[in-house]
Amino acid sequence: MPYSPDHAIKSKARITEAARVLFNKHGFEKVTIDMVMEKAGLTRGGFYRHFKNKEALYAAAVQSFLMNKGAEWRSDAGIDTRNLSPEMAQQMLDSYLSTKHLGALEDQCPLIALPSDVARQAPDVQRAYQEILTAMVWLFESTQDGDPAAQRHRALTMTALCVGGMVLARSIPDSDLAEEVRAAAYRAVSEINTPKTP
């Protein structure tokens, strides 16, 4: 009996999510198709019904973050993209730059988990990564007051501090220093989000 179209969609989603977790933990080179399919609970033979190659899977795994794990993360943080404000941006900062997010290797945002990996990948993977970055900049830009150029500048700065601070903290073996870096990025970006009035 042939599988239903719904079965194919669910199988592809399982493969993509399994890959996202494995790529976050191990990077592109160390993850094999066999590892992905085993984690997804499927046979290797089914892989090529859904993806042309490992690179195509990598692009799908990165892209999937926004509407799957990322949407879950935004919901848990109380972020409502239909009601954006500096307070909503602060909720995102509280969650994104948290020690919990720093320690959640499997569920980290690909912007933190995969930057050097993505830089060496094909344009499709880089475009998927840029999509996430663009969404983050848009969220911050939409919460800021002032002229458009100033909003854009603050949003880009906030995004750079969030991602850069967490990438650096994630890369440091000294946990005390990593925490200092994370906390410094959090303080700096929070001040940009809610500048002191003169």
KADA-V152417 format. One record per residue. SS is DSSP state (hx for helix, st for strand, lp for the rest). Layout:
ss=SS
ss=SS
//
This chain:
ss=lp
ss=lp
ss=lp
ss=lp
ss=hx
ss=hx
ss=hx
ss=hx
ss=hx
ss=hx
ss=hx
ss=hx
ss=hx
ss=hx
ss=hx
ss=hx
ss=hx
ss=hx
ss=hx
ss=hx
ss=hx
ss=hx
ss=hx
ss=hx
ss=hx
ss=hx
ss=lp
ss=lp
ss=lp
ss=lp
ss=lp
ss=lp
ss=hx
ss=hx
ss=hx
ss=hx
ss=hx
ss=hx
ss=hx
ss=hx
ss=lp
ss=lp
ss=lp
ss=hx
ss=hx
ss=hx
ss=hx
ss=hx
ss=hx
ss=lp
ss=lp
ss=lp
ss=lp
ss=hx
ss=hx
ss=hx
ss=hx
ss=hx
ss=hx
ss=hx
ss=hx
ss=hx
ss=hx
ss=hx
ss=hx
ss=hx
ss=hx
ss=lp
ss=hx
ss=hx
ss=hx
ss=hx
ss=hx
ss=hx
ss=hx
ss=hx
ss=lp
ss=lp
ss=lp
ss=lp
ss=lp
ss=lp
ss=lp
ss=lp
ss=lp
ss=hx
ss=hx
ss=hx
ss=hx
ss=hx
ss=hx
ss=hx
ss=hx
ss=hx
ss=hx
ss=hx
ss=lp
ss=lp
ss=hx
ss=hx
ss=hx
ss=hx
ss=hx
ss=lp
ss=lp
ss=lp
ss=lp
ss=lp
ss=lp
ss=hx
ss=hx
ss=hx
ss=hx
ss=lp
ss=hx
ss=hx
ss=hx
ss=hx
ss=hx
ss=lp
ss=lp
ss=lp
ss=hx
ss=hx
ss=hx
ss=hx
ss=hx
ss=hx
ss=hx
ss=hx
ss=hx
ss=hx
ss=hx
ss=hx
ss=hx
ss=hx
ss=hx
ss=hx
ss=hx
ss=hx
ss=hx
ss=hx
ss=lp
ss=lp
ss=lp
ss=lp
ss=lp
ss=hx
ss=hx
ss=hx
ss=hx
ss=hx
ss=hx
ss=hx
ss=hx
ss=hx
ss=hx
ss=hx
ss=hx
ss=hx
ss=hx
ss=hx
ss=hx
ss=hx
ss=hx
ss=hx
ss=hx
ss=hx
ss=hx
ss=hx
ss=hx
ss=lp
ss=lp
ss=lp
ss=hx
ss=hx
ss=hx
ss=hx
ss=hx
ss=hx
ss=hx
ss=hx
ss=hx
ss=hx
ss=hx
ss=hx
ss=hx
ss=hx
ss=hx
ss=hx
ss=hx
ss=hx
ss=hx
ss=lp
ss=lp
ss=lp
ss=lp
ss=lp
//
